[in-house]
Each structure stands twice: as C-alpha cells, then as structure tokens.
Amino acid sequence: MNSLSTLDDNSIPIQGPQGTQVQLLPLFALTARDVSNWRRLARRALAPNPFVEPEFVLPLVRSGIVSSDSLLVIVEDRTTSNWIAAGVFHSLPSTPQQPLRRLAALRSPYTFLDQPLIDADTGHRAAHALLHIFAQQRQWHGMRFQGQPADSPAVSLLEGESGRAGVTPVRDHIWSRAAVRLNDVSRDRLLSRCSRSRRKSLRRCRNAADRSGGMSFRIVWPTPDDLRPVETFLELEAMGWKGRAGTALASHPGHQRFFGEMVRDFACRRSVCFGELTLGSEIIASSCNLVGGNTLFAFKIGWNPDCARFAPGYWAEIELAHALAETEPALRLIDSCSAPGSYTESVWPDRRDMITSVFVWSRRARMLCAARQYVRRARRQEIPLAS
C-alpha cells in the first residue's frame, strides 16, 4: 500500500478500504478525463454543492483567485473507476497561531458552501475511505470546513463514519443565514411575514415605483453565449457601495473573468439564472443565482443606487422567491449565502443553520481542540475560570 506521506506522492493512487483508492491531484494537473469524472460525480452527489463543482472551481483557478496547486482529493471505486467522493482543499502550513499542519476546504471570496461531493449510492463507503486514508498519514493533523449546512446528509455521513475511521469531528461554530422555503410562497405571503414597519415601507416604495413607470420582474436562464445578463449584472453591482469599495466583480479584471466563465459553464446545463427587476423598461436590480439539486443559491446581487427610493434590493429578493415558487417546482429552497444580520433576513423569513467544523486524527490535534473548547466554554462562563 502506498503511503500518503508527502505531496510528491499525490499523483499515485493510495489503496483505501472496501475496494477504494484515494488520490490527491493539484488543480493544475487535472486532465479532461478527470474533469469529466468530477462532473459526473456532481450529478450523483448526495448533497449537491455548486461551489465545489468544476464549473465553479476551475474558473477560480484560471482567473488567479485560487491557487492552481490547491488539491482535489478524490475517492475512486477501484472496480468501476467511478469517483465516489471529491473535495477541494488548501494545504496550510504550521504557524504560531495554528501550530499543526492541516487541510482547509476551498476558500475564496465567492465560496459560500464547502462541503465535499459524496456519491448518493456509495456514500458510507466513500466517506469512510476519505477519512480512513487521512487518519493513516502524518503530513496533516486535521481537515477544516468553514461553512456547511448543519442538516446536510453529506455532513452527517462524514460525522457518522468518523469514529470507525479513527477521526474526531468537532463542531466549533454554529450560525444561521437567511433562506426561504418555496413550498408555500407568494409575494403577499412574504410581505405578511415581514415586520409591520418593513411591510408598510415596502408597500410605500412599490406605490412610488408604480407612479414612475411600474415595477416588474423576470427570471433569465442564459445560454452559454448570452452576454447581456452578465454585463447588466456587472454594471449594476459596480454602481453601488461595492464599486466604491473596490469589491465589485468588475473592479478586478480577474474576478470579472471568473464570473463570466463561471456563468457560461453553468449555463451549459441550465444551472444559473438571473433575477431582473425592472422599472418601466430599465433594469434596476439583478441577482445571479446558482442551482444545486433542489436548492437555489443566491450568489450575488446588484442594484442601481439612484433607484434606492423604490427598495430595489428588497423587492428583487421578494420577487425572486415568488417567481421561482410559481415557475420552478423542482426547487424547494433558496439559500441566501449571506452573513448573519443581512438585509435579506427581513424579507426571507426562514433560516438555514450552518456550521464550522474540523475533523482531527492526530493525538496532538485532539489535545489542541480539547484545549480550545475548554477556553471557549470558559469565556462563555459555562465552566468556572481558574482563579
């Protein structure tokens, strides 16, 4: 059996348990066949995640936002050659603050979900193999995820298989972000669930819009060569505070290139849409949204600040949920991808619980996690502080 001991071994498959093998490939080394296998796994994933699919990750690499030596960790069925699990990770060195080398799931300014892809039919075997192989090596001491849904079946699988693989899972941060379930949604119902003051304000803004040409909304599913919705979105996002702060996609050529390539690649399989709010004939807000399974991920939004009196951001979110509930019955949830305290919380009434977690396997990593948990509980005064 090959040893997963150094990065120099990453081109050699490592034999895993139950007829599996694990391989670590730098993203720059992927072949067309690898990308095809990756795409097929994404279609079979127990918990779809567009943020770790090749249509999202490879444009990040080509634009220079993510390092090309980041690692794609693959679990393969040796009999069928099917990929049954895959995740993208950075290898992080030891530092004074983080003394142990570890893997971190893909991080970027645009990655809002980092759980790995796990095959729906062979999930237990895939999760076990992934954890088992890492527990046998000593190059890294743990594996960190920054944002996973607390109710994700992929997360449950990894946590459930951890004990058998000799790995300890630790959930060290829990929060929630705005969401809306699409089973019983309408424009009026969403408004009724807003606070009374927000409801009055939104209706007042809508009446003002009606006097200025009328507000309408449409969902656009672009084709791969349809540049119009991409250009409109980039222009609107750069108009507001993001443009002034230099954080808009159009503020950086590489980031703008990433966005265009990502939309084009997802459009090939109808997995990206734009929600466009219009005032008269003018588009005053546009949102870009990615599809993963039965979930729509609200990736980015931009609006014209000159139309702020019409509350275009709020109305774009309300109308998006209303339109999807009427036209896309396969979708069940919109995940806002927003931080706690976002304005979307006032118009999207549901919440999706998220977790930050680490899986550790070395004795030193377990001791370090236990010490940090003790300190956290002490700071929350759950246990007495030493005098």
N, C-alpha and C positions, 0 to 999 in steps of 0.2 A: 504493500500500500504506500502511495506517495505521501510525503509529509507536507502539510500546509505550513511551512516554516518561514519562507521569505517571499517577497514579491517576485523574485526571479522565477518562482515556480508557477506563476499564475497562468501560464499557457498550457499547463499539464493538468488534465482532469484528475481529481482525487477521488478514489473509491470511497463511497459512503455506504450506509446501511441499507438493507432491503432493496438491493438492485438499483441503487442510485449512484451518481457521481456528481461532484461539485467542482466548479471551475470559476476562477476569478479572471476576468478579462478587462484590461484598460479600455475605456470607450474608444480610444483612437485605433484599437486593434480589431474592432468588430468587422466581420465580413458581411456581405449581402445575405448569406445564409443565416448568420447569427441574427440579423435584424428581422428576417422573415420568421424565425423561430420565436423571437421576442414578441412580435405582433400576434402570432397565433396564441401564445400564452395569454396575452392581454385579453383576447376574445373569450378565453375559457376561465378567466380569473373568478375566484370565489367572491372577492370584493374588488370590483374594478376601480382603478385609480389612474386617470389620465395623466397625472403628474409624474408617473414613472414609466410611461409608455414611450416607445422610440419617437413617436411624432412630437413629443414634448421635449424629451431629454436631448436628442441629437441636435435640434436647432439651438438649444442652450450651449452645447459644446461648439458647434460651428461658429457661433457668434462670439465666443470667448467668454461668456458669462460663467460657465462651469469648466473646470479644468478637464482636458481630454485624457488625463491619466487617472481620473476617477474610475472606480471599479464597478463593473457589472458582475454581481455574484449570481451564479446560475446553478440550479439543481436540475439534473437531467435524468430521465429514466433510461437506464442502460439498454433495456430491451427494445423500446420503441424509438429511442433518441428524441422523444418529446421533452421540451423544457417544462418542468412542473413547478418551478419557483424562480423568481428573479427579483433582485433589488439593486439599487444604485447606491454606492457608498463612497465617502471620502475616508482615506486613512489619515488619522490625526496623530501627530507626534506627542510625546510627553512634554508637559510644561510645568512650571512651578505650581500653577493653579490646578492643573489636571496631570498628575504625575504618571499616569498609566496610558500607554498607547491604546487607542480604541478606534473603532469604526463608527462613523456617523452617517445616517441616511442622508441622501442627497439634499443639499441646502442651496437655495438661490433666492433672490428677491421675489421670484414668481412661483415658488413651490409651496403649495398650501396643504399638501397631504403627502406623507412619505411612507405609508405602509407598503410592504413589498407585494408583488403579484404572486398569488398561490393558486395552483390549479384546483378547480372545484371538485374534480373527481378523485384526485390523489392527494388531497390536502394534508392529511395527517402524516403520510409518508414524506411529503415534500418538506413540511415544517420540521419534522424530526431530523431529517437529513441535514437541513441547513444549520440547525442548532448543534447537532452532534459533531459535525465537522469542526465548527469553531471551538467547541469545548475541548477538542483534542489538540489544538495548536497553542503556541505560546507567544505568537507575534503580537496579538491583540488580546486585551483583557475584557472587552465588552463591546456592545453594539447599541448605539443610542438612536432613538426616534424622537423627533421634535413635535410631530403632530399627527396623531392617528385617532380615528373615531373610537370612542370608548366601547361602542356596541359592534364594532367591525368583526365579522366572523374570522377574518384573517388574523386579527389581534388575538382573538380567543384561541385560535389554533396554536399560535406561537406560545402563548402563555400555558396552554394545556399540555403541550409537548415538552415544555422546558424542563420539568422535573425528570422525565425519562431520559433526557439528553444531558443531564448534569449541568443545567443552566438555571440561574436565578433571575426571574423577572421582577423589576421594581418600577411601580408607577410613582413618579415623584412630583407630578404637577397635573392638575385637572382644571379645565376651564370649559366654557361653552361659547358657541358662536351662533349668530342668528341663522335661522333656517325657516322654511315654510313647507309644510306637508301639502301635497297637491290633491289629496283625496276629496276635500270639501272646501274649495277655494273659489271665491268670486271677488270682484272689485269691492262690492258693498260689504261682503263679509270681512274682508281685510280691514276696511275702514272702521267697521263696527268694533274690531278688536284693538284699534288704536286708543290711546288716551283721549279723553274728551277734548282737551285743548288741541292736540295734534289733529284730531278729526276735523275740528272747526277750521283750523289753519289750512289744511289740505283742501277742503271744500272751497274756501275763500280763494285759494290760488287757482283752483280749477275754474271757478267762475270768471276770474280775471283772464285766464287763458282763452275761455270761450268768447270773451269780448274782443280778443286780439287775434282772431283767426281760427280758433278751435284747436283742441289737442287731440291727437290720435296716436296709435301705436301699431307697430308691425314687428313680426319676427322674420329675420332674414337668415336663411340657410345658404351660405355662399358656396359657389362652386370653386374648384381649385384655382381657376384663372380669373376670379371675380375680385378685383382690387378695390372697387368702390366702397364697400362697407369697411374694409381695413383702413383706407385712407380717411374716411369720415370719422371713424373712431379715434384714430391717432390725432387728428386735428382737434377734436373736441376735448380729449384728455389733456392736451397740451395747453388749452385755453385757460384752465383754472390754476389752482394753487400748486398742482403737481408740476406744471410748466414753469411757474415762478421759482419753485424749489429745486428744479432740475431733476425731478424724479419721474417725470413722464417718460413713457417709452420712446417718444420722438426726440427726447433730449439727448439720447445717445445712439449713434448710428448702429452699433452692435445690438442694442436692445430692440431697436426698431426692426432690424433684420431678423432677429429671433422671432418677433411677433408675426411678421409676415410669413415666414417659413412655417411656423407652428400652425397658423390658421390654414395655410394651404394644405399642409399634410393631414390635418384633422378633417378638412373639408372633403378630402377624397372619400371618406366614409361617413359623411354627414354626422360628425361628432363635434361640431362647433356651430354656434348661432349667435347672431347679434340681435339685441332688442333695441329698436329705434323709436324714440319718442319725437313726434313732430308737432310744431306749432304752425298751422297753415301748411305751407309747403316746405318749411325749413326744419331740418333735423336739429333738435336742441339737446338731445341726450342719446348716448349709445352705450350699450353694455356688451361685452364679449363673454360668452358662456361656453363651457366645455361639458360634454356629455360623457359620463362613466356609468354604464349599466342603467339603472333606473333613477340615477341622480344627475341633476344639472349643477355644475359648479360655477358660481358667479365669479368669474375670473377678474375682470376689470370693468370700470365704468368711467365715462367722461361726460361732461355736460357744459353747455355754454353759460358762463357766469353772468352774461348780460341778461339772461332769462331767469335769474335767481328768484324773481318775484313769483314765478309760476311753480316753484319747487320741483324742477325737472328731475333731480336725482330721486326724490321720494316717489314721484309718480311713475318714473321708469321702472322702479322695483315693484310697485303695486301692479302695474300693467303687465309686467313680465310674468308674474305668478298667475295672474288672471288669464292671460293668453295661453300659457302652457297648459293650464288645467283644462282649457277648452279644446286645444288642438293636438296635444301630445299625451295620449292616455298611457303610454308606456312609462312616462316619467312619474315618479312618486314623491320626490323631494328636491328642493333647491337648497344647496349649501352655500351660504353667503361668502365663505372663505375670509370672513372679516375678523378683525380683532375685537375683543370684548369692549363694549361701550360704543360700537359703531352706530351710525345713524340708522342702519338697516334694522336694528333691534326695535325701533319704534313703529315699523310698518310690517315686518315679518315676525309673527308672534311666537313661532316655535324656536326651540334651541337644540343644538347638536352638541353633546358632550364630547370633549376632546381630551387626549392625554399625551403627556410627555413621559417616555419610559426608557429604561435601559435594561438590557439583558447582559448579565455578567457571568463569567465562568471561572475566573482565577480566584484563588484564596485572597489575594491582596485586594482585588476589585470588590469582593463581597465584604471584606472588612471596611473598605473605604465607603461603600454605600451604606453600611450599617451605621458608621460614624456620622455621616451626613444626615441620615434620617433622624438620628438622636438629636443632632443640633437643630434641625427643623422643628421637631416636636418641642424642644426646649424653648425655642424662640416664640412658638405659639402658646407657650405655657401649658402644654399638655403634660409635661413632666417637670418636677422641680429643678431649677437651676442650682448648680453647685455653689455653695457659699464661699 
